[in-house]
Amino acid sequence: MIINFTSGAEEYFPSKKIILTDSVIKENKLEKIKDVINYLYNQYPKCREKLFNSDLTLCPGMLCCLDDCDWELFGCEESLLNTNSQLLFLSTIHGG
């Protein structure tokens, strides 16, 4: 699974791209986008309250795409993922 960050969202992570291996996905039960948000929220404290809320939702001004489509087409936080999924988190506050 590949997670990309852009338009200011990358400031809170060590790089613009995080690649999650199959073992990390299985170990952390990353089945839905809300699971990935929870994983990022816990693994990268700098992103807390800037990108994600503690209730596993996006902060205002954040957008998420799943496989190049708006996540709202798939159910937002409840969107199902697989090991080949690609997520993009971007901030509209920085010009999106």
PDB file as gemmi writes it, atoms N, CA and C in Angstrom:
CRYST1    1.000    1.000    1.000  90.00  90.00  90.00 P 1                      
ATOM      1  N   MET A   1       0.850  -1.171   0.000  1.00  0.00           N  
ATOM      2  CA  MET A   1       0.000   0.000   0.000  1.00  0.00           C  
ATOM      3  C   MET A   1       0.896   1.233   0.000  1.00  0.00           C  
ATOM      4  N   ILE A   2       0.514   2.196  -0.801  1.00  0.00           N  
ATOM      5  CA  ILE A   2       1.289   3.431  -0.896  1.00  0.00           C  
ATOM      6  C   ILE A   2       0.430   4.583  -0.395  1.00  0.00           C  
ATOM      7  N   ILE A   3       1.019   5.393   0.481  1.00  0.00           N  
ATOM      8  CA  ILE A   3       0.342   6.571   1.007  1.00  0.00           C  
ATOM      9  C   ILE A   3       1.176   7.783   0.623  1.00  0.00           C  
ATOM     10  N   ASN A   4       0.567   8.708  -0.096  1.00  0.00           N  
ATOM     11  CA  ASN A   4       1.236   9.938  -0.524  1.00  0.00           C  
ATOM     12  C   ASN A   4       0.639  11.133   0.209  1.00  0.00           C  
ATOM     13  N   PHE A   5       1.482  12.138   0.423  1.00  0.00           N  
ATOM     14  CA  PHE A   5       1.073  13.372   1.080  1.00  0.00           C  
ATOM     15  C   PHE A   5       1.535  14.537   0.222  1.00  0.00           C  
ATOM     16  N   THR A   6       0.682  15.560   0.075  1.00  0.00           N  
ATOM     17  CA  THR A   6       1.042  16.708  -0.742  1.00  0.00           C  
ATOM     18  C   THR A   6       0.331  17.967  -0.254  1.00  0.00           C  
ATOM     19  N   SER A   7       0.704  19.078  -0.834  1.00  0.00           N  
ATOM     20  CA  SER A   7       0.084  20.382  -0.567  1.00  0.00           C  
ATOM     21  C   SER A   7       0.155  20.794   0.895  1.00  0.00           C  
ATOM     22  N   GLY A   8       1.243  20.451   1.547  1.00  0.00           N  
ATOM     23  CA  GLY A   8       1.444  20.820   2.941  1.00  0.00           C  
ATOM     24  C   GLY A   8       1.292  19.658   3.899  1.00  0.00           C  
ATOM     25  N   ALA A   9       0.553  18.624   3.528  1.00  0.00           N  
ATOM     26  CA  ALA A   9       0.360  17.470   4.405  1.00  0.00           C  
ATOM     27  C   ALA A   9       1.672  16.724   4.650  1.00  0.00           C  
ATOM     28  N   GLU A  10       2.609  16.820   3.714  1.00  0.00           N  
ATOM     29  CA  GLU A  10       3.887  16.103   3.835  1.00  0.00           C  
ATOM     30  C   GLU A  10       4.769  16.657   4.947  1.00  0.00           C  
ATOM     31  N   GLU A  11       4.468  17.847   5.444  1.00  0.00           N  
ATOM     32  CA  GLU A  11       5.273  18.464   6.503  1.00  0.00           C  
ATOM     33  C   GLU A  11       5.283  17.643   7.790  1.00  0.00           C  
ATOM     34  N   TYR A  12       4.312  16.776   7.970  1.00  0.00           N  
ATOM     35  CA  TYR A  12       4.150  16.045   9.218  1.00  0.00           C  
ATOM     36  C   TYR A  12       4.670  14.613   9.156  1.00  0.00           C  
ATOM     37  N   PHE A  13       5.316  14.270   8.049  1.00  0.00           N  
ATOM     38  CA  PHE A  13       5.815  12.914   7.852  1.00  0.00           C  
ATOM     39  C   PHE A  13       7.263  12.958   7.384  1.00  0.00           C  
ATOM     40  N   PRO A  14       7.997  11.856   7.563  1.00  0.00           N  
ATOM     41  CA  PRO A  14       9.412  11.860   7.174  1.00  0.00           C  
ATOM     42  C   PRO A  14       9.647  11.986   5.672  1.00  0.00           C  
ATOM     43  N   SER A  15       8.646  11.664   4.863  1.00  0.00           N  
ATOM     44  CA  SER A  15       8.777  11.816   3.412  1.00  0.00           C  
ATOM     45  C   SER A  15       7.388  12.012   2.810  1.00  0.00           C  
ATOM     46  N   LYS A  16       7.356  12.324   1.523  1.00  0.00           N  
ATOM     47  CA  LYS A  16       6.082  12.536   0.835  1.00  0.00           C  
ATOM     48  C   LYS A  16       5.356  11.229   0.555  1.00  0.00           C  
ATOM     49  N   LYS A  17       6.053  10.108   0.723  1.00  0.00           N  
ATOM     50  CA  LYS A  17       5.470   8.806   0.409  1.00  0.00           C  
ATOM     51  C   LYS A  17       5.825   7.807   1.505  1.00  0.00           C  
ATOM     52  N   ILE A  18       4.826   7.069   1.942  1.00  0.00           N  
ATOM     53  CA  ILE A  18       5.031   5.970   2.885  1.00  0.00           C  
ATOM     54  C   ILE A  18       4.545   4.703   2.199  1.00  0.00           C  
ATOM     55  N   ILE A  19       5.386   3.699   2.194  1.00  0.00           N  
ATOM     56  CA  ILE A  19       5.011   2.409   1.624  1.00  0.00           C  
ATOM     57  C   ILE A  19       4.821   1.425   2.772  1.00  0.00           C  
ATOM     58  N   LEU A  20       3.621   0.864   2.858  1.00  0.00           N  
ATOM     59  CA  LEU A  20       3.325  -0.113   3.898  1.00  0.00           C  
ATOM     60  C   LEU A  20       3.426  -1.511   3.304  1.00  0.00           C  
ATOM     61  N   THR A  21       4.242  -2.338   3.912  1.00  0.00           N  
ATOM     62  CA  THR A  21       4.431  -3.707   3.441  1.00  0.00           C  
ATOM     63  C   THR A  21       3.224  -4.566   3.807  1.00  0.00           C  
ATOM     64  N   ASP A  22       3.131  -5.715   3.161  1.00  0.00           N  
ATOM     65  CA  ASP A  22       2.045  -6.645   3.458  1.00  0.00           C  
ATOM     66  C   ASP A  22       2.028  -7.018   4.932  1.00  0.00           C  
ATOM     67  N   SER A  23       3.207  -7.221   5.515  1.00  0.00           N  
ATOM     68  CA  SER A  23       3.263  -7.614   6.926  1.00  0.00           C  
ATOM     69  C   SER A  23       2.752  -6.500   7.842  1.00  0.00           C  
ATOM     70  N   VAL A  24       3.073  -5.247   7.540  1.00  0.00           N  
ATOM     71  CA  VAL A  24       2.569  -4.117   8.337  1.00  0.00           C  
ATOM     72  C   VAL A  24       1.052  -4.015   8.188  1.00  0.00           C  
ATOM     73  N   ILE A  25       0.568  -4.208   6.979  1.00  0.00           N  
ATOM     74  CA  ILE A  25      -0.875  -4.141   6.721  1.00  0.00           C  
ATOM     75  C   ILE A  25      -1.610  -5.216   7.520  1.00  0.00           C  
ATOM     76  N   LYS A  26      -1.097  -6.439   7.486  1.00  0.00           N  
ATOM     77  CA  LYS A  26      -1.737  -7.540   8.213  1.00  0.00           C  
ATOM     78  C   LYS A  26      -1.601  -7.370   9.718  1.00  0.00           C  
ATOM     79  N   GLU A  27      -0.408  -7.031  10.171  1.00  0.00           N  
ATOM     80  CA  GLU A  27      -0.143  -6.882  11.606  1.00  0.00           C  
ATOM     81  C   GLU A  27      -1.035  -5.817  12.242  1.00  0.00           C  
ATOM     82  N   ASN A  28      -1.285  -4.735  11.516  1.00  0.00           N  
ATOM     83  CA  ASN A  28      -2.081  -3.622  12.033  1.00  0.00           C  
ATOM     84  C   ASN A  28      -3.538  -3.653  11.571  1.00  0.00           C  
ATOM     85  N   LYS A  29      -3.909  -4.704  10.847  1.00  0.00           N  
ATOM     86  CA  LYS A  29      -5.279  -4.882  10.355  1.00  0.00           C  
ATOM     87  C   LYS A  29      -5.781  -3.635   9.630  1.00  0.00           C  
ATOM     88  N   LEU A  30      -5.019  -3.210   8.647  1.00  0.00           N  
ATOM     89  CA  LEU A  30      -5.348  -2.009   7.877  1.00  0.00           C  
ATOM     90  C   LEU A  30      -6.295  -2.377   6.742  1.00  0.00           C  
ATOM     91  N   GLU A  31      -7.564  -2.528   7.085  1.00  0.00           N  
ATOM     92  CA  GLU A  31      -8.574  -2.969   6.133  1.00  0.00           C  
ATOM     93  C   GLU A  31      -9.389  -1.823   5.548  1.00  0.00           C  
ATOM     94  N   LYS A  32      -9.495  -0.723   6.296  1.00  0.00           N  
ATOM     95  CA  LYS A  32     -10.279   0.435   5.866  1.00  0.00           C  
ATOM     96  C   LYS A  32      -9.433   1.695   6.021  1.00  0.00           C  
ATOM     97  N   ILE A  33      -9.874   2.767   5.367  1.00  0.00           N  
ATOM     98  CA  ILE A  33      -9.124   4.021   5.476  1.00  0.00           C  
ATOM     99  C   ILE A  33      -9.050   4.479   6.926  1.00  0.00           C  
ATOM    100  N   LYS A  34     -10.105   4.274   7.703  1.00  0.00           N  
ATOM    101  CA  LYS A  34     -10.054   4.693   9.106  1.00  0.00           C  
ATOM    102  C   LYS A  34      -8.959   3.943   9.863  1.00  0.00           C  
ATOM    103  N   ASP A  35      -8.653   2.715   9.465  1.00  0.00           N  
ATOM    104  CA  ASP A  35      -7.568   1.960  10.092  1.00  0.00           C  
ATOM    105  C   ASP A  35      -6.218   2.589   9.757  1.00  0.00           C  
ATOM    106  N   VAL A  36      -6.070   3.043   8.512  1.00  0.00           N  
ATOM    107  CA  VAL A  36      -4.830   3.712   8.101  1.00  0.00           C  
ATOM    108  C   VAL A  36      -4.695   5.049   8.823  1.00  0.00           C  
ATOM    109  N   ILE A  37      -5.793   5.786   8.942  1.00  0.00           N  
ATOM    110  CA  ILE A  37      -5.745   7.055   9.676  1.00  0.00           C  
ATOM    111  C   ILE A  37      -5.325   6.803  11.120  1.00  0.00           C  
ATOM    112  N   ASN A  38      -5.890   5.778  11.742  1.00  0.00           N  
ATOM    113  CA  ASN A  38      -5.514   5.429  13.114  1.00  0.00           C  
ATOM    114  C   ASN A  38      -4.034   5.067  13.199  1.00  0.00           C  
ATOM    115  N   TYR A  39      -3.554   4.298  12.233  1.00  0.00           N  
ATOM    116  CA  TYR A  39      -2.138   3.918  12.185  1.00  0.00           C  
ATOM    117  C   TYR A  39      -1.253   5.159  12.071  1.00  0.00           C  
ATOM    118  N   LEU A  40      -1.576   6.042  11.138  1.00  0.00           N  
ATOM    119  CA  LEU A  40      -0.786   7.261  10.953  1.00  0.00           C  
ATOM    120  C   LEU A  40      -0.863   8.151  12.192  1.00  0.00           C  
ATOM    121  N   TYR A  41      -2.039   8.264  12.769  1.00  0.00           N  
ATOM    122  CA  TYR A  41      -2.261   9.089  13.963  1.00  0.00           C  
ATOM    123  C   TYR A  41      -1.365   8.619  15.109  1.00  0.00           C  
ATOM    124  N   ASN A  42      -1.231   7.303  15.256  1.00  0.00           N  
ATOM    125  CA  ASN A  42      -0.428   6.743  16.350  1.00  0.00           C  
ATOM    126  C   ASN A  42       1.060   6.676  16.040  1.00  0.00           C  
ATOM    127  N   GLN A  43       1.421   6.458  14.793  1.00  0.00           N  
ATOM    128  CA  GLN A  43       2.830   6.319  14.420  1.00  0.00           C  
ATOM    129  C   GLN A  43       3.530   7.655  14.199  1.00  0.00           C  
ATOM    130  N   TYR A  44       2.786   8.664  13.821  1.00  0.00           N  
ATOM    131  CA  TYR A  44       3.360   9.968  13.477  1.00  0.00           C  
ATOM    132  C   TYR A  44       2.644  11.068  14.270  1.00  0.00           C  
ATOM    133  N   PRO A  45       3.039  11.277  15.523  1.00  0.00           N  
ATOM    134  CA  PRO A  45       2.345  12.236  16.398  1.00  0.00           C  
ATOM    135  C   PRO A  45       2.258  13.655  15.839  1.00  0.00           C  
ATOM    136  N   LYS A  46       3.186  14.051  14.978  1.00  0.00           N  
ATOM    137  CA  LYS A  46       3.154  15.414  14.430  1.00  0.00           C  
ATOM    138  C   LYS A  46       1.896  15.678  13.603  1.00  0.00           C  
ATOM    139  N   CYS A  47       1.281  14.618  13.082  1.00  0.00           N  
ATOM    140  CA  CYS A  47       0.097  14.801  12.240  1.00  0.00           C  
ATOM    141  C   CYS A  47      -1.180  14.986  13.046  1.00  0.00           C  
ATOM    142  N   ARG A  48      -1.124  14.669  14.329  1.00  0.00           N  
ATOM    143  CA  ARG A  48      -2.312  14.786  15.182  1.00  0.00           C  
ATOM    144  C   ARG A  48      -2.804  16.221  15.211  1.00  0.00           C  
ATOM    145  N   GLU A  49      -4.087  16.355  15.125  1.00  0.00           N  
ATOM    146  CA  GLU A  49      -4.783  17.636  15.200  1.00  0.00           C  
ATOM    147  C   GLU A  49      -4.469  18.572  14.038  1.00  0.00           C  
ATOM    148  N   LYS A  50      -3.535  18.214  13.179  1.00  0.00           N  
ATOM    149  CA  LYS A  50      -3.252  19.010  11.978  1.00  0.00           C  
ATOM    150  C   LYS A  50      -3.935  18.390  10.765  1.00  0.00           C  
ATOM    151  N   LEU A  51      -3.892  17.056  10.696  1.00  0.00           N  
ATOM    152  CA  LEU A  51      -4.464  16.350   9.552  1.00  0.00           C  
ATOM    153  C   LEU A  51      -5.639  15.463   9.929  1.00  0.00           C  
ATOM    154  N   PHE A  52      -5.530  14.823  11.106  1.00  0.00           N  
ATOM    155  CA  PHE A  52      -6.535  13.843  11.514  1.00  0.00           C  
ATOM    156  C   PHE A  52      -7.072  14.162  12.900  1.00  0.00           C  
ATOM    157  N   ASN A  53      -8.355  13.900  13.091  1.00  0.00           N  
ATOM    158  CA  ASN A  53      -8.979  14.044  14.396  1.00  0.00           C  
ATOM    159  C   ASN A  53      -8.878  12.724  15.159  1.00  0.00           C  
ATOM    160  N   SER A  54      -8.994  12.783  16.470  1.00  0.00           N  
ATOM    161  CA  SER A  54      -8.898  11.574  17.289  1.00  0.00           C  
ATOM    162  C   SER A  54     -10.036  10.594  17.012  1.00  0.00           C  
ATOM    163  N   ASP A  55     -11.131  11.063  16.403  1.00  0.00           N  
ATOM    164  CA  ASP A  55     -12.230  10.158  16.049  1.00  0.00           C  
ATOM    165  C   ASP A  55     -12.037   9.535  14.661  1.00  0.00           C  
ATOM    166  N   LEU A  56     -10.810   9.628  14.143  1.00  0.00           N  
ATOM    167  CA  LEU A  56     -10.399   9.001  12.880  1.00  0.00           C  
ATOM    168  C   LEU A  56     -11.055   9.624  11.651  1.00  0.00           C  
ATOM    169  N   THR A  57     -11.332  10.905  11.729  1.00  0.00           N  
ATOM    170  CA  THR A  57     -11.832  11.654  10.584  1.00  0.00           C  
ATOM    171  C   THR A  57     -10.763  12.655  10.158  1.00  0.00           C  
ATOM    172  N   LEU A  58     -10.923  13.194   8.965  1.00  0.00           N  
ATOM    173  CA  LEU A  58      -9.985  14.202   8.481  1.00  0.00           C  
ATOM    174  C   LEU A  58     -10.311  15.555   9.094  1.00  0.00           C  
ATOM    175  N   CYS A  59      -9.289  16.315   9.373  1.00  0.00           N  
ATOM    176  CA  CYS A  59      -9.485  17.688   9.829  1.00  0.00           C  
ATOM    177  C   CYS A  59     -10.046  18.513   8.673  1.00  0.00           C  
ATOM    178  N   PRO A  60     -10.771  19.594   8.983  1.00  0.00           N  
ATOM    179  CA  PRO A  60     -11.245  20.477   7.914  1.00  0.00           C  
ATOM    180  C   PRO A  60     -10.074  20.952   7.047  1.00  0.00           C  
ATOM    181  N   GLY A  61     -10.291  20.974   5.742  1.00  0.00           N  
ATOM    182  CA  GLY A  61      -9.245  21.394   4.818  1.00  0.00           C  
ATOM    183  C   GLY A  61      -8.407  20.254   4.275  1.00  0.00           C  
ATOM    184  N   MET A  62      -8.663  19.026   4.743  1.00  0.00           N  
ATOM    185  CA  MET A  62      -7.940  17.861   4.243  1.00  0.00           C  
ATOM    186  C   MET A  62      -8.827  17.075   3.281  1.00  0.00           C  
ATOM    187  N   LEU A  63      -8.214  16.576   2.227  1.00  0.00           N  
ATOM    188  CA  LEU A  63      -8.897  15.717   1.261  1.00  0.00           C  
ATOM    189  C   LEU A  63      -8.166  14.388   1.176  1.00  0.00           C  
ATOM    190  N   CYS A  64      -8.899  13.354   0.802  1.00  0.00           N  
ATOM    191  CA  CYS A  64      -8.300  12.037   0.623  1.00  0.00           C  
ATOM    192  C   CYS A  64      -8.785  11.452  -0.697  1.00  0.00           C  
ATOM    193  N   CYS A  65      -7.853  10.868  -1.424  1.00  0.00           N  
ATOM    194  CA  CYS A  65      -8.179  10.140  -2.651  1.00  0.00           C  
ATOM    195  C   CYS A  65      -7.746   8.693  -2.478  1.00  0.00           C  
ATOM    196  N   LEU A  66      -8.564   7.792  -2.973  1.00  0.00           N  
ATOM    197  CA  LEU A  66      -8.261   6.370  -2.976  1.00  0.00           C  
ATOM    198  C   LEU A  66      -8.156   5.939  -4.428  1.00  0.00           C  
ATOM    199  N   ASP A  67      -6.990   5.476  -4.811  1.00  0.00           N  
ATOM    200  CA  ASP A  67      -6.745   5.040  -6.194  1.00  0.00           C  
ATOM    201  C   ASP A  67      -7.190   6.104  -7.201  1.00  0.00           C  
ATOM    202  N   ASP A  68      -6.771   7.339  -6.951  1.00  0.00           N  
ATOM    203  CA  ASP A  68      -7.018   8.492  -7.827  1.00  0.00           C  
ATOM    204  C   ASP A  68      -8.481   8.931  -7.911  1.00  0.00           C  
ATOM    205  N   CYS A  69      -9.313   8.498  -6.967  1.00  0.00           N  
ATOM    206  CA  CYS A  69     -10.715   8.916  -6.927  1.00  0.00           C  
ATOM    207  C   CYS A  69     -11.038   9.482  -5.550  1.00  0.00           C  
ATOM    208  N   ASP A  70     -11.975  10.401  -5.506  1.00  0.00           N  
ATOM    209  CA  ASP A  70     -12.425  10.963  -4.239  1.00  0.00           C  
ATOM    210  C   ASP A  70     -12.925   9.829  -3.344  1.00  0.00           C  
ATOM    211  N   TRP A  71     -12.447   9.804  -2.119  1.00  0.00           N  
ATOM    212  CA  TRP A  71     -12.815   8.714  -1.215  1.00  0.00           C  
ATOM    213  C   TRP A  71     -14.307   8.670  -0.923  1.00  0.00           C  
ATOM    214  N   GLU A  72     -15.022   9.767  -1.146  1.00  0.00           N  
ATOM    215  CA  GLU A  72     -16.466   9.792  -0.912  1.00  0.00           C  
ATOM    216  C   GLU A  72     -17.196   8.810  -1.827  1.00  0.00           C  
ATOM    217  N   LEU A  73     -16.612   8.485  -2.959  1.00  0.00           N  
ATOM    218  CA  LEU A  73     -17.208   7.506  -3.867  1.00  0.00           C  
ATOM    219  C   LEU A  73     -17.209   6.106  -3.278  1.00  0.00           C  
ATOM    220  N   PHE A  74     -16.314   5.859  -2.314  1.00  0.00           N  
ATOM    221  CA  PHE A  74     -16.146   4.520  -1.752  1.00  0.00           C  
ATOM    222  C   PHE A  74     -16.626   4.400  -0.309  1.00  0.00           C  
ATOM    223  N   GLY A  75     -17.052   5.514   0.300  1.00  0.00           N  
ATOM    224  CA  GLY A  75     -17.533   5.431   1.677  1.00  0.00           C  
ATOM    225  C   GLY A  75     -16.662   6.137   2.699  1.00  0.00           C  
ATOM    226  N   CYS A  76     -15.821   7.049   2.255  1.00  0.00           N  
ATOM    227  CA  CYS A  76     -14.945   7.845   3.146  1.00  0.00           C  
ATOM    228  C   CYS A  76     -14.130   6.941   4.068  1.00  0.00           C  
ATOM    229  N   GLU A  77     -14.219   7.160   5.385  1.00  0.00           N  
ATOM    230  CA  GLU A  77     -13.395   6.417   6.340  1.00  0.00           C  
ATOM    231  C   GLU A  77     -13.646   4.914   6.289  1.00  0.00           C  
ATOM    232  N   GLU A  78     -14.829   4.521   5.832  1.00  0.00           N  
ATOM    233  CA  GLU A  78     -15.192   3.100   5.776  1.00  0.00           C  
ATOM    234  C   GLU A  78     -14.740   2.429   4.473  1.00  0.00           C  
ATOM    235  N   SER A  79     -14.092   3.165   3.595  1.00  0.00           N  
ATOM    236  CA  SER A  79     -13.627   2.610   2.318  1.00  0.00           C  
ATOM    237  C   SER A  79     -12.712   1.419   2.550  1.00  0.00           C  
ATOM    238  N   LEU A  80     -12.978   0.341   1.837  1.00  0.00           N  
ATOM    239  CA  LEU A  80     -12.160  -0.865   1.953  1.00  0.00           C  
ATOM    240  C   LEU A  80     -10.870  -0.718   1.156  1.00  0.00           C  
ATOM    241  N   LEU A  81      -9.804  -1.287   1.703  1.00  0.00           N  
ATOM    242  CA  LEU A  81      -8.478  -1.212   1.083  1.00  0.00           C  
ATOM    243  C   LEU A  81      -7.950  -2.602   0.788  1.00  0.00           C  
ATOM    244  N   ASN A  82      -6.924  -2.659  -0.056  1.00  0.00           N  
ATOM    245  CA  ASN A  82      -6.169  -3.888  -0.269  1.00  0.00           C  
ATOM    246  C   ASN A  82      -4.686  -3.527  -0.321  1.00  0.00           C  
ATOM    247  N   THR A  83      -3.844  -4.509  -0.466  1.00  0.00           N  
ATOM    248  CA  THR A  83      -2.399  -4.253  -0.424  1.00  0.00           C  
ATOM    249  C   THR A  83      -1.917  -3.390  -1.582  1.00  0.00           C  
ATOM    250  N   ASN A  84      -2.704  -3.288  -2.654  1.00  0.00           N  
ATOM    251  CA  ASN A  84      -2.318  -2.467  -3.805  1.00  0.00           C  
ATOM    252  C   ASN A  84      -2.956  -1.079  -3.801  1.00  0.00           C  
ATOM    253  N   SER A  85      -3.698  -0.762  -2.761  1.00  0.00           N  
ATOM    254  CA  SER A  85      -4.366   0.541  -2.692  1.00  0.00           C  
ATOM    255  C   SER A  85      -3.353   1.673  -2.638  1.00  0.00           C  
ATOM    256  N   GLN A  86      -3.747   2.801  -3.231  1.00  0.00           N  
ATOM    257  CA  GLN A  86      -2.937   4.017  -3.157  1.00  0.00           C  
ATOM    258  C   GLN A  86      -3.795   5.123  -2.570  1.00  0.00           C  
ATOM    259  N   LEU A  87      -3.304   5.699  -1.488  1.00  0.00           N  
ATOM    260  CA  LEU A  87      -3.995   6.799  -0.823  1.00  0.00           C  
ATOM    261  C   LEU A  87      -3.224   8.084  -1.035  1.00  0.00           C  
ATOM    262  N   LEU A  88      -3.952   9.166  -1.162  1.00  0.00           N  
ATOM    263  CA  LEU A  88      -3.353  10.495  -1.257  1.00  0.00           C  
ATOM    264  C   LEU A  88      -4.074  11.390  -0.264  1.00  0.00           C  
ATOM    265  N   PHE A  89      -3.305  12.006   0.627  1.00  0.00           N  
ATOM    266  CA  PHE A  89      -3.839  12.991   1.553  1.00  0.00           C  
ATOM    267  C   PHE A  89      -3.279  14.341   1.145  1.00  0.00           C  
ATOM    268  N   LEU A  90      -4.173  15.312   0.943  1.00  0.00           N  
ATOM    269  CA  LEU A  90      -3.699  16.634   0.569  1.00  0.00           C  
ATOM    270  C   LEU A  90      -4.466  17.705   1.327  1.00  0.00           C  
ATOM    271  N   SER A  91      -3.782  18.789   1.559  1.00  0.00           N  
ATOM    272  CA  SER A  91      -4.352  19.913   2.274  1.00  0.00           C  
ATOM    273  C   SER A  91      -4.808  20.970   1.280  1.00  0.00           C  
ATOM    274  N   THR A  92      -6.052  21.403   1.418  1.00  0.00           N  
ATOM    275  CA  THR A  92      -6.543  22.482   0.562  1.00  0.00           C  
ATOM    276  C   THR A  92      -6.139  23.838   1.121  1.00  0.00           C  
ATOM    277  N   ILE A  93      -5.718  23.863   2.362  1.00  0.00           N  
ATOM    278  CA  ILE A  93      -5.311  25.118   2.996  1.00  0.00           C  
ATOM    279  C   ILE A  93      -4.043  25.668   2.351  1.00  0.00           C  
ATOM    280  N   HIS A  94      -3.189  24.781   1.837  1.00  0.00           N  
ATOM    281  CA  HIS A  94      -1.937  25.194   1.204  1.00  0.00           C  
ATOM    282  C   HIS A  94      -2.067  25.261  -0.311  1.00  0.00           C  
ATOM    283  N   GLY A  95      -3.268  25.379  -0.792  1.00  0.00           N  
ATOM    284  CA  GLY A  95      -3.462  25.532  -2.228  1.00  0.00           C  
ATOM    285  C   GLY A  95      -4.001  24.309  -2.916  1.00  0.00           C  
ATOM    286  N   GLY A  96      -3.975  23.129  -2.229  1.00  0.00           N  
ATOM    287  CA  GLY A  96      -4.535  21.880  -2.725  1.00  0.00           C  
ATOM    288  C   GLY A  96      -4.390  21.767  -4.157  1.00  0.00           C  
TER     289      GLY A  96                                                      
END                                                                             
